[in-house]
Amino acid sequence: MPKALRTKHSLAIRWFHWINFPVLLVMIWSGLLIYGANRVYRIGVGDWTLYAFDTAFAERFNLRFRLAEGMAWHFTFAWLFVLNGAAYVLYLVFSKQWRHLAPGRGALKGAWRVFLDDLRFRRNAPEAEGYNSAQRFAYSGVILLGVLSTVTGLAIYKPVQLSWLTAVFGGYQSARWIHFWITGLFVLFIVVHVLQVIRAGWNAFRAIITGKEVVEES
Ligand code: HEM
């Protein structure tokens, strides 16, 4: 069958996407440097701990005694993260491309079928034009994570001036807790996203760099 090139991602989307990736990595790394100064979280129930983000964790990843360095990187790159994210969202709104990303009616059922199909339990993922329901949930969800990480970040950055915002998240400690675990969700998103990209293959990866995908002409 003859093949042709079709535009898949606009130049703007590709720039927003690839600026976000290193910026987010710096945000996660510098956030951990700040966290290393006061290590209080773990994954566990009651006395049972699956994993502790404690001193041993901080030493393994060289996070101790680097608070000032972490803050300098975090507060500088936060500007880039917010500006790039805001430009991306505005672009989605004004170009109406949000329609390709927002989950539509029946999306929950569709996402569940994609999930079962991905796990090889059942081969019945619904046919999708553009992003499937699971991708729509993931991509809209990660935008929501970006917004939440920004507002909880502001709540713990200026808890006196923005005391009302800190109160919205249940106070300083609770806003800090939410901010930390949003980072965990970002990491989870990146791992699953990259695995899915590997699974989808070269055509999808090339398209988020060059903008074009190869399609078979009917
Ligand atoms: C090595 C890292 C990454 C690779 C290789 C990668 C690759 C890709 C690819 C191939 C697509 C298009 C998917 C498709 O056409 O089906 C995509 C879209 C997307 N990626 Fe990534 N990605 C990476 C990191 C990230 C990160 C860190 C985020 C955000 C936390 C992210 C968020 C998104 C979003 C929101 C879209 C949808 C963009 C749109 O169409 O508006 N990606 N990525």
Residues whose N, C-alpha, C, O or C-beta is under 5 A from the ligand:
A	BS01	HEM	I13 F21 Y139 V142 I190 V197 A204 F205 I208
